[in-house]
C-alpha cells in the first residue's frame, strides 16, 4: 500500500510540474505576441531623411509685363495704338558640399514694342549663362573658375531720323569669358570675383557685320581673342518678403589693346511684390565697350549704352530644393 501511494504521488507531482511549466510558456508566448502586435502598429522611423544632406538648390523666377494704350481724336496728340510686352526668366542651380561650391545661372530677357508711328521692334533681347566653381580656402574666400556666355536671340536695328540700320543678330555679337581667380564674399549678399588672367572671345557670326569690323573683330575674321583682367561683382538682397534687389557689374581690361579703356556690363533689377503672382519690376542695364563705335555724328564713337524698363505684371516663383 505504501509503494502504491508513493508511485501515485510521483505521478501527481510530475503532472503538476508539467502543467505549471506549460502554463508559464503559454503566458510568455502570449506576452511576446502582444508586444509584437503593439510594435507593429507604430510608425516605422528609418532616420533616412535626416541623414541625407541637401547639396543642390534649384529654381527660378519668371516675370511678364504687358502694357497697352490707344487714342482716338485726342487733341493732345500721341500714337493711336501702342503695345509693350516684356518678359524676364531667371534660372539657377546652386551646389554646395563641404568646401566645394558650384553656381549656375541663366538669365533671359525679351521685349517687344509696337506703336502706330514706329511700327514693331524689339526693346529687349538678351541671354546670359554663367557657371562658377569654387573651392573654399577660407569661410569668405574661394579659389574659383568662371565661364560666362552672353548673346541675343534675334536681329537688332538702330533707328536714327527714320533710318533703320542692321546692328546685331544671334551670335553677333557674342561674348565668351574663361577665367580663374579668387572669389571674396564679405557678406552673404555680396561676392567679388577677381582674375588677373582672363581669356575673352568676341564673336561676330554675321558676314555683313564682320566685314566692317563691328564689335572689334578684324574685317576678315568672325572672332577675336582678348587676354586681360576681369572682375565681376554680384549683389543680391531681399530686404523683406516684398522687396528684392539684384545687381551685377562685369569689368574687363584688354592687356593687348588700350588696357586703360575698361569695358563695363551692368545689370540692375528691383522687384516689389504686390501679391502672390503680381509685382512691379524695374530693370536698368548699362554697357560701355570701346569697340562698339555706333554713336556720334559719324557713327564712329563709343558711348555709354543705357536701357531702362519698368512694368507691372505676372510673377511666378518656382524655387525648389533637391538632394
PEDALIN-V704931 format. One record per residue. RES is the residue in three letters. PSI is psi in radians with two decimals (none if undefined). NEAR is the number of other C-alpha atoms within 8 Angstrom. Layout:
res=RES psi=PSI near=NEAR
res=RES psi=PSI near=NEAR
This chain:
res=UNK psi=-0.67 near=4
res=UNK psi=-0.73 near=5
res=UNK psi=-0.77 near=6
res=UNK psi=-0.68 near=7
res=UNK psi=-0.71 near=8
res=UNK psi=-0.75 near=8
res=UNK psi=-0.69 near=8
res=UNK psi=-0.71 near=8
res=UNK psi=-0.67 near=8
res=UNK psi=-0.72 near=8
res=UNK psi=-0.74 near=8
res=UNK psi=-0.75 near=8
res=UNK psi=-0.70 near=8
res=UNK psi=-0.78 near=8
res=UNK psi=-0.71 near=8
res=UNK psi=-0.77 near=8
res=UNK psi=-0.75 near=8
res=UNK psi=-0.71 near=8
res=UNK psi=-0.74 near=8
res=UNK psi=-0.81 near=8
res=UNK psi=-0.71 near=8
res=UNK psi=-0.72 near=8
res=UNK psi=-0.70 near=8
res=UNK psi=-0.73 near=8
res=UNK psi=-0.74 near=8
res=UNK psi=-0.73 near=8
res=UNK psi=-0.71 near=8
res=UNK psi=-0.69 near=8
res=UNK psi=-0.71 near=8
res=UNK psi=-0.70 near=8
res=UNK psi=-0.71 near=8
res=UNK psi=-0.73 near=8
res=UNK psi=-0.72 near=8
res=UNK psi=-0.69 near=8
res=UNK psi=-0.76 near=8
res=UNK psi=-0.67 near=8
res=UNK psi=-0.73 near=8
res=UNK psi=-0.77 near=8
res=UNK psi=-0.58 near=7
res=UNK psi=-0.38 near=6
res=UNK psi=-0.18 near=6
res=UNK psi=2.64 near=6
res=UNK psi=2.46 near=4
res=UNK psi=2.18 near=4
res=UNK psi=1.88 near=4
res=UNK psi=-0.42 near=4
res=UNK psi=0.08 near=6
res=UNK psi=-0.79 near=6
res=UNK psi=-0.54 near=5
res=UNK psi=-0.33 near=6
res=UNK psi=-0.22 near=6
res=UNK psi=2.10 near=7
res=UNK psi=2.23 near=6
res=UNK psi=2.08 near=8
res=UNK psi=-0.22 near=9
res=UNK psi=2.39 near=11
res=UNK psi=2.09 near=12
res=UNK psi=2.79 near=12
res=UNK psi=-2.78 near=12
res=UNK psi=3.09 near=11
res=UNK psi=2.36 near=12
res=UNK psi=2.32 near=12
res=UNK psi=2.42 near=11
res=UNK psi=2.07 near=11
res=UNK psi=2.29 near=12
res=UNK psi=2.34 near=11
res=UNK psi=2.46 near=8
res=UNK psi=2.50 near=8
res=UNK psi=2.65 near=8
res=UNK psi=2.59 near=8
res=UNK psi=2.58 near=9
res=UNK psi=2.08 near=5
res=UNK psi=0.77 near=4
res=UNK psi=1.98 near=7
res=UNK psi=-0.54 near=4
res=UNK psi=-0.22 near=4
res=UNK psi=3.01 near=5
res=UNK psi=3.05 near=6
res=UNK psi=2.44 near=10
res=UNK psi=-0.54 near=10
res=UNK psi=2.45 near=11
res=UNK psi=2.52 near=12
res=UNK psi=2.29 near=12
res=UNK psi=2.41 near=12
res=UNK psi=2.15 near=11
res=UNK psi=2.43 near=12
res=UNK psi=2.55 near=11
res=UNK psi=2.35 near=11
res=UNK psi=2.20 near=12
res=UNK psi=2.12 near=11
res=UNK psi=2.58 near=11
res=UNK psi=2.68 near=11
res=UNK psi=1.98 near=11
res=UNK psi=2.26 near=11
res=UNK psi=2.36 near=11
res=UNK psi=2.21 near=10
res=UNK psi=1.89 near=7
res=UNK psi=-2.17 near=5
res=UNK psi=-0.04 near=8
res=UNK psi=2.40 near=11
res=UNK psi=2.61 near=12
res=UNK psi=2.04 near=11
res=UNK psi=2.22 near=12
res=UNK psi=2.24 near=11
res=UNK psi=2.56 near=12
res=UNK psi=2.10 near=12
res=UNK psi=2.24 near=12
res=UNK psi=2.28 near=11
res=UNK psi=2.32 near=12
res=UNK psi=2.42 near=12
res=UNK psi=2.56 near=12
res=UNK psi=2.42 near=13
res=UNK psi=2.35 near=12
res=UNK psi=2.22 near=12
res=UNK psi=2.87 near=12
res=UNK psi=-0.73 near=9
res=UNK psi=-0.61 near=5
res=UNK psi=-0.30 near=7
res=UNK psi=-2.67 near=7
res=UNK psi=2.44 near=8
res=UNK psi=2.81 near=8
res=UNK psi=2.57 near=10
res=UNK psi=0.08 near=8
res=UNK psi=2.39 near=9
res=UNK psi=1.91 near=12
res=UNK psi=2.49 near=12
res=UNK psi=2.54 near=12
res=UNK psi=2.04 near=12
res=UNK psi=2.13 near=11
res=UNK psi=2.34 near=12
res=UNK psi=2.23 near=11
res=UNK psi=2.12 near=11
res=UNK psi=2.43 near=11
res=UNK psi=2.56 near=12
res=UNK psi=2.15 near=10
res=UNK psi=2.14 near=11
res=UNK psi=-0.46 near=8
res=UNK psi=2.92 near=6
res=UNK psi=-0.52 near=5
res=UNK psi=0.08 near=9
res=UNK psi=2.22 near=11
res=UNK psi=2.62 near=12
res=UNK psi=2.24 near=12
res=UNK psi=2.73 near=12
res=UNK psi=2.54 near=11
res=UNK psi=2.44 near=12
res=UNK psi=2.30 near=11
res=UNK psi=2.35 near=12
res=UNK psi=2.14 near=11
res=UNK psi=2.33 near=11
res=UNK psi=-2.69 near=13
res=UNK psi=3.03 near=12
res=UNK psi=-0.73 near=10
res=UNK psi=2.97 near=8
res=UNK psi=2.50 near=9
res=UNK psi=2.64 near=9
res=UNK psi=2.65 near=9
res=UNK psi=2.61 near=9
res=UNK psi=2.14 near=8
res=UNK psi=2.03 near=6
res=UNK psi=0.73 near=4
res=UNK psi=0.00 near=5
res=UNK psi=2.21 near=7
res=UNK psi=2.11 near=8
res=UNK psi=2.26 near=7
res=UNK psi=2.25 near=8
res=UNK psi=-0.43 near=9
res=UNK psi=2.93 near=11
res=UNK psi=-3.12 near=12
res=UNK psi=2.22 near=12
res=UNK psi=0.39 near=12
res=UNK psi=1.42 near=12
res=UNK psi=2.98 near=14
res=UNK psi=2.58 near=13
res=UNK psi=2.24 near=12
res=UNK psi=2.22 near=11
res=UNK psi=2.25 near=12
res=UNK psi=2.22 near=11
res=UNK psi=2.60 near=12
res=UNK psi=2.30 near=11
res=UNK psi=-2.68 near=12
res=UNK psi=2.55 near=11
res=UNK psi=1.93 near=13
res=UNK psi=2.27 near=10
res=UNK psi=1.50 near=10
res=UNK psi=-0.53 near=7
res=UNK psi=2.96 near=7
res=UNK psi=-0.22 near=6
res=UNK psi=-0.29 near=7
res=UNK psi=2.37 near=11
res=UNK psi=2.46 near=13
res=UNK psi=1.96 near=11
res=UNK psi=2.24 near=11
res=UNK psi=2.25 near=11
res=UNK psi=2.20 near=12
res=UNK psi=-0.23 near=8
res=UNK psi=1.88 near=11
res=UNK psi=2.42 near=13
res=UNK psi=2.19 near=11
res=UNK psi=2.32 near=12
res=UNK psi=2.33 near=11
res=UNK psi=2.12 near=15
res=UNK psi=2.32 near=13
res=UNK psi=1.64 near=16
res=UNK psi=-0.58 near=11
res=UNK psi=2.28 near=10
res=UNK psi=-0.73 near=8
res=UNK psi=-0.64 near=6
res=UNK psi=-0.69 near=12
res=UNK psi=-0.56 near=16
res=UNK psi=-0.41 near=11
res=UNK psi=0.20 near=8
res=UNK psi=0.58 near=11
res=UNK psi=2.53 near=13
res=UNK psi=0.38 near=10
res=UNK psi=0.01 near=9
res=UNK psi=2.69 near=14
res=UNK psi=2.63 near=12
res=UNK psi=-0.33 near=10
res=UNK psi=0.25 near=7
res=UNK psi=2.89 near=9
res=UNK psi=0.02 near=13
res=UNK psi=2.82 near=11
res=UNK psi=2.44 near=11
res=UNK psi=2.36 near=8
res=UNK psi=2.36 near=11
res=UNK psi=2.24 near=11
res=UNK psi=-2.87 near=15
res=UNK psi=2.66 near=13
res=UNK psi=2.47 near=14
res=UNK psi=2.34 near=11
res=UNK psi=2.27 near=11
res=UNK psi=2.20 near=11
res=UNK psi=2.35 near=11
res=UNK psi=2.27 near=11
res=UNK psi=2.14 near=10
res=UNK psi=2.17 near=8
res=UNK psi=1.80 near=8
res=UNK psi=-0.64 near=8
res=UNK psi=-2.93 near=6
res=UNK psi=-0.04 near=7
res=UNK psi=-0.51 near=9
res=UNK psi=2.27 near=11
res=UNK psi=2.58 near=13
res=UNK psi=2.39 near=13
res=UNK psi=2.37 near=11
res=UNK psi=2.61 near=11
res=UNK psi=2.34 near=11
res=UNK psi=2.17 near=11
res=UNK psi=2.28 near=12
res=UNK psi=2.34 near=11
res=UNK psi=2.33 near=11
res=UNK psi=2.17 near=12
res=UNK psi=1.98 near=13
res=UNK psi=-0.55 near=10
res=UNK psi=-0.40 near=8
res=UNK psi=2.00 near=5
res=UNK psi=1.13 near=7
res=UNK psi=-0.35 near=10
res=UNK psi=-0.34 near=5
res=UNK psi=1.69 near=8
res=UNK psi=2.19 near=11
res=UNK psi=2.43 near=12
res=UNK psi=2.40 near=12
res=UNK psi=2.12 near=11
res=UNK psi=2.37 near=11
res=UNK psi=2.49 near=11
res=UNK psi=2.41 near=12
res=UNK psi=2.11 near=11
res=UNK psi=2.21 near=11
res=UNK psi=2.26 near=12
res=UNK psi=1.99 near=10
res=UNK psi=2.16 near=11
res=UNK psi=-0.67 near=9
res=UNK psi=-3.02 near=6
res=UNK psi=-0.67 near=6
res=UNK psi=0.34 near=8
res=UNK psi=2.52 near=11
res=UNK psi=2.82 near=13
res=UNK psi=2.30 near=12
res=UNK psi=2.35 near=11
res=UNK psi=2.06 near=12
res=UNK psi=2.23 near=12
res=UNK psi=2.12 near=11
res=UNK psi=2.47 near=12
res=UNK psi=2.37 near=12
res=UNK psi=2.34 near=11
res=UNK psi=2.11 near=11
res=UNK psi=2.07 near=11
res=UNK psi=-0.33 near=10
res=UNK psi=-0.19 near=8
res=UNK psi=1.68 near=11
res=UNK psi=1.33 near=12
res=UNK psi=0.22 near=8
res=UNK psi=3.07 near=10
res=UNK psi=3.11 near=8
res=UNK psi=-0.67 near=5
res=UNK psi=0.25 near=6
res=UNK psi=0.69 near=8
res=UNK psi=0.26 near=9
res=UNK psi=2.53 near=10
res=UNK psi=2.83 near=13
res=UNK psi=2.84 near=10
res=UNK psi=2.17 near=8
res=UNK psi=2.33 near=8
res=UNK psi=2.32 near=8
res=UNK psi=2.27 near=8
res=UNK psi=2.22 near=8
res=UNK psi=2.24 near=7
res=UNK psi=2.47 near=8
res=UNK psi=2.85 near=10
res=UNK psi=2.26 near=10
res=UNK psi=-2.74 near=11
res=UNK psi=2.45 near=11
res=UNK psi=2.18 near=12
res=UNK psi=2.14 near=8
res=UNK psi=2.09 near=8
res=UNK psi=0.86 near=7
res=UNK psi=2.44 near=8
res=UNK psi=2.92 near=7
res=UNK psi=2.47 near=9
res=UNK psi=2.89 near=8
res=UNK psi=none near=8
